[in-house]
């Protein structure tokens, strides 16, 4: 599922008008945030509220956008752009898209950045771009201590890659140098 991070609410408040509307996608925001968090966001923005199913499917949006000074959108970057396209109006996104994630142990973890250049066939099914705090293509670096990264004290993605590749007999591939990807 798409992972989202709310923008700074104080910055968003400076963008409110006299009459505001918050449009929320029915999928990803509710996977990332509780209904109470979303209700509180709407209250903070002094806005009306509209929940729509899957914004990425270009739903019909039955709202007279001219009635509102500002339209805020709680969705991924694609969903926010769909609302802008359908309404043919400027919108204000209230969240940043941070990746594609999974829920594990009650926490959301980003597993994919949707970079369009997947190499997990070379790294035993683990994405080093998202699972390495430094997004290194060759690792582990010198900052790993006891399997933890020095950045954020999380499990080192490259230790996980190395363990899985060694377990499956791919130690030689693990030790090979990965050339930098060419910008397309």
C-alpha positions as CSV (number, residue, x, y, z in Angstrom):
1,X,0.0,0.0,0.0
2,X,1.1,3.6,-0.6
3,X,2.7,5.1,2.5
4,X,2.0,8.8,3.4
5,X,3.4,11.3,5.8
6,X,1.3,14.3,6.8
7,X,2.7,17.7,6.0
8,X,3.3,20.2,8.8
9,X,-0.2,21.2,10.1
10,X,0.9,24.7,11.0
11,X,2.1,25.3,7.5
12,X,-1.2,23.9,6.1
13,X,-3.2,26.2,8.4
14,X,-1.6,29.3,6.7
15,X,-3.1,28.1,3.4
16,X,-6.7,27.9,4.6
17,X,-9.4,30.2,3.2
18,X,-12.8,31.2,4.5
19,X,-14.4,28.0,3.2
20,X,-12.3,24.9,2.9
21,X,-12.9,21.3,1.8
22,X,-10.8,18.3,2.6
23,X,-11.1,15.5,0.1
24,X,-9.7,12.1,1.2
25,X,-9.1,9.0,-0.8
26,X,-10.8,6.0,0.7
27,X,-7.8,3.7,0.5
28,X,-4.2,4.7,1.4
29,X,-5.0,7.5,4.0
30,X,-7.1,5.1,6.1
31,X,-4.3,2.5,5.9
32,X,-1.8,5.1,7.2
33,X,-3.9,7.1,9.7
34,X,-6.8,6.4,12.0
35,X,-10.3,7.9,11.3
36,X,-9.8,10.0,14.4
37,X,-6.5,11.4,13.0
38,X,-8.2,12.3,9.7
39,X,-11.2,13.9,11.5
40,X,-8.8,15.9,13.6
41,X,-7.0,17.1,10.5
42,X,-10.2,18.3,9.0
43,X,-11.0,20.2,12.1
44,X,-7.6,21.8,12.2
45,X,-8.1,23.0,8.6
46,X,-11.6,24.2,9.5
47,X,-12.9,22.3,6.5
48,X,-15.8,20.3,5.2
49,X,-15.0,16.7,4.4
50,X,-15.5,14.4,1.5
51,X,-14.3,10.7,1.3
52,X,-14.1,9.2,-2.1
53,X,-13.2,5.7,-3.3
54,X,-9.9,5.1,-5.0
55,X,-8.9,8.5,-6.4
56,X,-6.5,6.8,-8.8
57,X,-9.5,5.6,-10.7
58,X,-10.7,9.1,-11.6
59,X,-14.0,9.0,-9.7
60,X,-16.8,11.4,-10.4
61,X,-16.4,14.2,-7.8
62,X,-19.7,15.8,-7.1
63,X,-18.8,19.1,-5.6
64,X,-19.0,22.6,-6.9
65,X,-15.4,23.5,-6.4
66,X,-16.2,27.2,-6.9
67,X,-18.0,27.1,-3.5
68,X,-14.6,26.6,-1.8
69,X,-11.7,29.0,-1.3
70,X,-9.3,26.1,-0.8
71,X,-9.5,22.4,-1.5
72,X,-7.1,20.2,0.5
73,X,-6.5,16.6,-0.6
74,X,-5.4,13.7,1.6
75,X,-4.1,11.1,-0.9
76,X,-0.9,10.0,-2.6
77,X,0.7,12.3,-5.2
78,X,-1.2,10.6,-8.0
79,X,-4.6,10.9,-6.2
80,X,-4.0,14.5,-5.4
81,X,-3.3,15.2,-9.1
82,X,-6.4,13.3,-10.1
83,X,-8.6,15.6,-7.9
84,X,-6.8,18.6,-9.5
85,X,-7.5,17.2,-13.0
86,X,-11.1,16.3,-12.4
87,X,-12.0,19.7,-10.7
88,X,-9.6,21.6,-13.1
89,X,-8.6,23.6,-10.1
90,X,-5.5,24.1,-7.9
91,X,-5.5,21.8,-4.8
92,X,-3.3,21.7,-1.7
93,X,-1.9,18.2,-0.8
94,X,-1.8,17.5,2.9
95,X,0.5,14.5,2.7
96,X,3.7,13.4,1.1
97,X,4.0,10.0,-0.6
98,X,6.9,8.2,1.0
99,X,6.9,4.9,-0.7
100,X,5.1,1.5,-0.8
101,X,4.9,-0.2,2.5
102,X,3.8,-3.1,4.6
103,X,2.4,-3.4,8.1
104,X,4.5,-5.5,10.4
105,X,4.4,-5.6,14.2
106,X,1.9,-2.7,14.2
107,X,4.3,-0.4,12.3
108,X,4.3,0.7,8.7
109,X,7.6,0.0,7.0
110,X,8.5,1.2,3.5
111,X,9.7,-1.7,1.3
112,X,9.7,-0.1,-2.1
113,X,10.3,3.4,-3.5
114,X,8.7,2.6,-6.9
115,X,12.0,3.8,-8.5
116,X,11.3,1.9,-11.8
117,X,14.6,0.1,-11.7
118,X,14.0,-2.9,-9.5
119,X,17.1,-5.0,-8.6
120,X,15.7,-7.3,-5.9
121,X,16.4,-10.2,-8.2
122,X,20.1,-9.4,-7.4
123,X,19.6,-8.8,-3.7
124,X,17.6,-11.9,-2.7
125,X,14.2,-10.1,-2.8
126,X,15.1,-7.2,-0.5
127,X,15.2,-3.7,-1.8
128,X,18.5,-1.9,-0.8
129,X,17.1,1.5,-1.8
130,X,14.3,1.3,0.9
131,X,15.7,-1.2,3.4
132,X,19.1,0.5,3.7
133,X,18.8,3.8,5.6
134,X,21.4,5.3,3.2
135,X,20.0,3.7,0.1
136,X,23.3,2.2,-0.7
137,X,23.6,-0.2,-3.7
138,X,26.7,-1.9,-2.2
139,X,26.8,-2.6,1.5
140,X,26.9,-3.0,4.3
141,X,28.8,0.2,5.1
142,X,31.1,0.8,8.0
143,X,28.3,2.3,10.2
144,X,26.6,-1.0,11.0
145,X,27.0,-2.3,14.6
146,X,25.4,-5.5,15.8
147,X,23.2,-5.7,12.7
148,X,21.8,-2.2,13.3
149,X,22.4,0.9,11.2
150,X,23.9,4.0,12.7
151,X,21.1,6.0,11.1
152,X,17.9,5.6,13.1
153,X,19.0,2.4,14.9
154,X,17.1,0.1,12.5
155,X,18.0,-3.3,11.2
156,X,20.6,-3.0,8.4
157,X,19.1,-3.9,5.1
158,X,22.4,-5.1,3.8
159,X,22.9,-7.5,6.7
160,X,19.5,-8.9,5.9
161,X,20.4,-9.2,2.2
162,X,23.7,-10.9,3.0
163,X,22.1,-13.4,5.4
164,X,19.4,-14.3,3.0
165,X,21.9,-14.6,0.0
166,X,24.3,-16.7,2.1
167,X,21.4,-19.0,3.2
168,X,20.3,-19.6,-0.4
169,X,23.9,-20.2,-1.7
170,X,24.3,-16.7,-3.3
171,X,27.3,-15.5,-1.3
172,X,29.3,-15.0,-4.5
173,X,26.6,-12.8,-5.9
174,X,26.4,-10.9,-2.6
175,X,30.1,-10.2,-2.8
176,X,30.0,-8.8,-6.4
177,X,30.1,-5.1,-7.1
178,X,26.8,-3.6,-8.3
179,X,27.4,-0.9,-10.9
180,X,25.6,2.4,-10.4
181,X,22.4,2.6,-12.3
182,X,22.3,4.9,-15.3
183,X,19.8,7.8,-15.1
184,X,17.2,7.2,-17.8
